[in-house]
Amino acid sequence: MLRVKILNVHKKSPAARIGLMPGDDLLAVNGHKIHDELDFRYWLDGDPLILRIKRLSDVFEIEIEGGLADEPLGVDFEPMRYRCCGNNCIFCFVDQNPDGLRRSLYFKDEDYRLSFLFGNYVTLTNVSQKVLTRIAEQRLSPIYISVHVIDPGRRQQMLGLRKDDRLLQKIEFLAAHKIEMHAQIVLCPGWNDGDYLDETVDALSRYFPYIKTVAVVPVGLTKHRNNLPQLKAVTKHMARKILEWEQKKSEYFSSILHTFFVYLADEFYILADEPIPPAERYDTFDQLENGVGMARNFLDRFHREKKRFPRKINDKRLCVVTGTMASPFLDKDVLPHLIRIPGLEARIIPVENSFYGSTVGVSGLLTGGDIAATLKDCEPCDLVALPPNCTNYDHKFLDDYTIPQLEAEIGTACYQSSDNFLEILRVLEKENNG
């Protein structure tokens, strides 16, 4: 039986007033069967609103006259059960995790609902026509698609598919129903670069404006690749070649689509030792969470913030922790402005990733253990500023370190901000007064 279980009913809410109870199953809204919370949200508009409820062995209906208007029903549902990925991608990062991590880090999600809700990338390989129709009818837009390559044979090799998954047919259906899509290509040297890359990007451009952007990101390789296909990392030379390719491609798309359409992850510019492009190059920053334009967004915000920095700080030391990838531009564009503040001694502390290997340089994959080991060998400071993306929603690092545990181990207060240096300096000043 299709249903969504109610876990909690908020006090003084419409749900409480009509007598809903924790443990109730919501079966239908206005006659429409409910598969999950997205169905519930979609069918909520109605006057009256009729809820079909199962309580123990009883099934009954409750009518809400006048509907909900703008007031939420006031219930918490059990978490959705997400679809897992059945692909066997040669570059899958989950397969490169070491043993012994928390269970959630080994889950490979492949759920279009997560794509709509949180911007997770899906390959669409397990999406049926029924699901495509639901996406179109319920306007689950935008959707983020891991494309990688459109050549059917090469796609089967890279994703470990037994047959052609008809990706372009699925994209065509979504485009015909005006669903906004954003695509990504994980670039694996020797696999989907060169002619394959040109073919893929050109094919996707034919679905513009419904495919709004295409991001190209370098493959991430850890030291835990035993018994996995051999892959090459993107080198400095190749990164420069990709920058040249992207400049020509984006100029062409800009002339015919009036948007750059294809965008490179920040890592390519850092690998190539080239400046981060200006904000205009990223149009509307649609793939920011994919590491595309994140550096530019941070730098522009920092340069706005620095105008409001304190005139002086009373002799305190600040350590800014980052991954090895970001440290060069932080040294160049951030540190000089911090050390100009009288009384502030600031340092950028790059942490080498021994957990995944030195080839992984992003701050979001740093562990508490690696940060602790690095800081123990550094001069002491009064506050450690941690990257905003190195812990999960439970404030745990990948190795299950907590921030209080890290503080206890290094003997220094730590603060995790949203890359807001005004905020960091205010916390440091409070440390002054403490």
Secondary structure, DSSP 8 states (H G I E B T S, - for coil): ---EEEEEE-TTSHHHHTT--TT-EEEEETTEE--SHHHHHHT---SSEEEEEEETTEEEEEEETT--TTS---EEE------B-----TT-SGGG--TT--GGGG--B--HHHHHHH--EE--TT--HHHHHHHHHTT---EEEE-S---HHHHHHHHT-SS---HHHHHHHHHHTT--EEEEEEE-TTTSSTHHHHHHHHHHHTTTTTEEEEEEEE----S--TTS-------HHHHHHHHHHHHHHHHHHHHHHSS--EEE-HHHHHHTT-----GGGGTT-TTGGGTSSHHHHHHHHHHHHGGG--S--SSEEEEEEEETTTHHHHHHHTHHHHTTSTTEEEEEEEE--TTT-TT---GGG--HHHHHHHHHTS---SEEEE-TTSS-TTSB-TTS-BHHHHHHHHTS-EEE-SS-HHHHHHHHHHHHH-
